[in-house]
């Protein structure tokens, strides 16, 4: 896919000099001068080469490129010639000629990502593993530098900064205008696809050479860059197996070598979580907290592990600590309300559920609905009282809000409560004074609830 993206780009660039090519570059063609007189002729031969390449006429393609070099076009149009000339020679299975073309291009454009990509491929064809690794490593390093420029630049950046980004991406001179545009975003997208390709090529290189630890390192970097790419995990697992080790052992050994490295520790915790090894998670978390006492990620692992071990008091302390560190996170209040409910402290459970609802999230409303249901389950007698039904109705109302906020999983729960447990006209007639339109639970078991329900119009 990357090849065809750049095929499209090359057609555009036939009309322009690249903004990333220096005007002071010396031509290796010492017997010819690039001048305005032969510029039209250069473009004609480059266009002919491009058409032949697209039609699969690779010998005619390289013949056209060679003529363009003979008339002095190489110094003016290196991006449009050398990588595509190399690719055409590869199609003709003329690897030595491809190597010649790529090396000529790299003399003029030593940091051209596409030339480096083709050079790595040619080196692999030649079984030159040292050069293959050299080109891939250099490409990776350059991509890291470009990525840092991308991350530090936005549509709000200065014109000079945007132009630096455009140049680093190798955009045509005409498009290097210092303005954020759809063209720039397209080049960023193509660049990032190319970076994924570099990671994949390096992983495959290390696997072929059976350098599995190096492969795991590059896969770790790739996963940091593209965390949603599920194929990376499969490749890592294969690499671990090839080493004859349990995947957990790799992360454990790496963290044990640097116990103060929080990132390594968290990587190990993730593996332990997958294997549900809660006791070891606690041990690792406590060790990491010695180096970073308020690390939120580590504390979240610790709180979850305590819950899995049914150590609610310790879990409660952790989530309370987390909320103090990050009082804008409602999920910590939700967890505390669940813990209090599980331990039978319904006053505190409803209190923290109410606090969570102040954040107006779907999860917080669904949580309070579940806590109301827990409360009714602990209070109900042989038959449902008006107070029981009123609390169920509060739960139903909260579920409706959660659904409106996007929590679609609550639909069946809400429908079940409406059908079976909320108040009906007969309940109001039998239990509420005539004329009153609201009701607050009166059973002592619900004294922590200040909320009221309103009489609904029902048929």
JOBEL-V668593 format. One record per helix or strand of 3 or more residues. SS is the DSSP state (a for helix, b for strand). FROM is the first residue (numbers start at 1). LEN is the number of residues. If there is no record, write none. Layout:
ss=SS from=FROM len=LEN
ss=SS from=FROM len=LEN
This chain:
ss=a from=2 len=12
ss=a from=36 len=19
ss=a from=58 len=13
ss=a from=78 len=14
ss=a from=95 len=14
ss=a from=113 len=13
ss=a from=129 len=23
ss=a from=159 len=10
ss=a from=173 len=3
ss=a from=182 len=27
ss=a from=212 len=14
ss=a from=230 len=13
ss=a from=247 len=11
ss=a from=262 len=13
ss=a from=278 len=12
ss=a from=296 len=13
ss=a from=312 len=14
ss=a from=330 len=13
ss=a from=346 len=12
ss=a from=362 len=18
ss=a from=386 len=19
ss=a from=408 len=13
ss=a from=425 len=7
ss=a from=444 len=3
